[in-house]
Amino acid sequence: MVTIRRIIDRHGEAHARMVLCILAEGRGNQALIDEVSLWAISDLVLACADLVEADATAFLEMFDKMPIGPLMAIANELRSIVPQRHALAGMLYLQARRMRESLTGRQAGPAAVRRANESEVEKGRPLFKHGARLSAAERLALGRELLAKKGELPWGHFGPWLREQSGISENTAHRYMRAARAAG
């Protein structure tokens, strides 16, 4: 109760209601209500305020799909090294970011993108193009590449590959693949 009172005092009742809604009404999340999860989700609600206001239902559904419990256990491994609240918030944001392209309405700064690209080039992976807009031809070509990759991989392996190695959100990938199929 003390944590909820602090969240109300800092951010208001509507904010606290959204945080509680995510945990108390979310599928399988009721047992996860503790100080760390309340604050971490509060941080995400603040960070994604535009999305919450635009489509609260989509925001809530996004949390229903997240493995909050396992992420809390991983964050707990960092106790006394990193604040668990911040570790959990970061992991939840990463999970959410994999589901949706834009969450905060902000883009990574040019220096951060440059450093990310230098790192990815050294590792032989595609460049990080956060915020970059692809032309219709580029989207179509990428959709065809994704369809080819899906055809190469065994059944059930494309989703994990997409999440872990592609650098593209699932929604974007499926949109590009639909366009490539439609184009023939």
C-alpha positions in Angstrom: 0.0 0.0 0.0 2.9 2.4 0.8 4.2 2.1 -2.8 0.8 2.8 -4.3 0.4 5.8 -2.0 3.8 7.2 -3.2 2.8 6.7 -6.8 -0.5 8.5 -6.3 1.3 11.3 -4.5 3.9 11.7 -7.3 1.8 11.1 -10.4 -1.9 11.2 -9.5 -4.7 8.7 -9.1 -5.3 8.1 -12.8 -1.6 7.1 -13.3 -1.7 4.8 -10.3 -5.0 3.3 -11.6 -3.3 2.5 -14.9 -0.3 0.9 -13.2 -2.6 -1.2 -11.0 -4.8 -2.1 -14.0 -1.7 -3.6 -15.8 -0.8 -5.8 -12.8 -4.1 -6.5 -11.1 -6.2 -7.1 -14.2 -3.5 -8.4 -16.6 -3.6 -12.0 -17.4 -1.4 -13.9 -14.9 0.1 -10.7 -13.4 -1.7 -10.6 -10.0 1.0 -12.5 -8.1 3.6 -10.1 -9.5 2.5 -7.0 -7.6 5.4 -5.8 -5.5 7.4 -2.5 -5.1 9.7 -3.2 -8.0 7.0 -4.1 -10.5 4.8 -1.2 -9.4 7.6 1.4 -9.9 8.9 -0.2 -13.1 5.5 -0.2 -14.7 4.9 3.3 -13.4 8.1 4.4 -15.2 6.9 2.8 -18.4 3.5 4.4 -18.2 5.2 7.8 -17.8 7.6 7.1 -20.7 4.9 6.0 -23.0 2.3 8.6 -22.0 1.4 9.4 -25.6 0.6 5.8 -26.4 -1.4 5.4 -23.1 -3.5 8.4 -24.0 -3.9 7.4 -27.7 -4.8 3.7 -27.1 -4.9 2.5 -23.5 -6.4 -0.8 -24.6 -3.4 -1.6 -26.9 -1.0 -0.6 -24.1 -2.8 -3.0 -21.7 -2.8 -5.8 -24.2 0.9 -5.3 -24.8 1.6 -6.0 -21.1 -0.6 -9.2 -21.3 1.8 -10.5 -23.9 4.9 -9.8 -21.8 6.7 -12.4 -19.7 6.7 -10.0 -16.6 7.4 -12.8 -14.1 10.5 -14.2 -15.8 11.8 -10.6 -16.3 11.3 -9.9 -12.7 13.3 -13.0 -11.8 16.1 -11.8 -14.1 16.0 -8.3 -12.6 16.3 -9.9 -9.2 19.6 -11.5 -10.2 21.0 -7.9 -10.4 19.9 -7.0 -6.8 22.5 -5.0 -4.9 24.3 -4.2 -8.2 21.6 -2.3 -10.2 18.3 -1.0 -8.8 15.8 -3.7 -9.8 13.2 -1.2 -10.7 15.4 0.3 -13.4 16.6 -3.2 -14.6 13.0 -4.4 -14.9 11.8 -1.1 -16.6 14.6 -1.5 -19.2 13.7 -5.1 -19.9 10.0 -4.4 -20.1 10.7 -1.5 -22.5 12.9 -3.7 -24.7 10.0 -6.3 -24.8 7.5 -3.6 -25.6 9.8 -2.1 -28.3 10.0 -5.5 -30.0 6.2 -5.5 -30.2 5.7 -1.9 -31.4 7.9 0.5 -33.4 7.3 3.6 -31.4 6.5 3.9 -27.7 7.8 7.1 -26.4 7.6 9.4 -29.5 11.3 10.0 -29.2 14.1 8.7 -31.3 17.6 7.7 -30.4 20.1 10.6 -30.8 22.4 10.7 -33.8 25.5 9.9 -31.7 23.8 6.9 -30.1 22.7 5.6 -33.6 26.3 6.2 -34.9 27.8 4.2 -32.1 25.2 1.4 -32.5 26.0 1.2 -36.2 29.7 1.0 -35.6 29.1 -1.9 -33.2 26.8 -3.7 -35.6 29.2 -3.4 -38.5 32.0 -4.9 -36.4 29.6 -7.8 -35.6 28.6 -8.3 -39.2 24.9 -7.4 -38.5 22.6 -4.9 -40.4 22.8 -1.3 -39.5 20.5 0.1 -36.8 18.2 2.5 -38.6 16.0 3.7 -35.8 13.7 6.4 -37.1 14.9 6.0 -40.7 12.1 5.9 -43.3 12.4 3.4 -46.0 11.1 4.0 -49.5 8.3 1.8 -50.9 10.9 -0.1 -53.0 13.1 -0.6 -50.0 10.1 -1.9 -47.9 9.2 -4.2 -50.7 12.7 -5.6 -51.0 13.0 -6.1 -47.3 9.6 -7.8 -47.3 10.9 -10.2 -50.0 14.1 -10.8 -48.0 12.1 -11.6 -44.9 9.8 -14.0 -46.8 12.9 -15.8 -48.2 14.4 -16.0 -44.7 11.1 -17.4 -43.4 11.2 -20.0 -46.1 14.7 -21.1 -45.2 14.1 -21.5 -41.5 12.4 -24.6 -40.0 8.8 -24.1 -38.9 8.6 -22.1 -35.7 12.1 -20.6 -35.9 11.2 -17.4 -37.9 9.5 -15.6 -34.9 12.5 -16.1 -32.6 14.9 -15.1 -35.3 12.9 -12.0 -36.0 12.8 -11.0 -32.4 16.4 -11.8 -31.6 18.5 -11.2 -34.7 16.6 -9.1 -37.3 16.5 -5.7 -35.6 13.0 -5.2 -37.0 9.8 -5.3 -34.9 7.4 -8.1 -35.6 4.6 -5.7 -36.7 6.9 -4.0 -39.2 8.2 -7.3 -40.6 4.7 -8.6 -41.1 3.6 -5.4 -42.7 6.5 -5.5 -45.2 5.9 -9.2 -45.9 2.2 -8.6 -46.6 3.2 -5.9 -49.0 5.7 -8.2 -50.7 3.1 -11.0 -51.1 0.6 -8.5 -52.5 3.1 -7.2 -55.0 3.8 -10.8 -56.2 
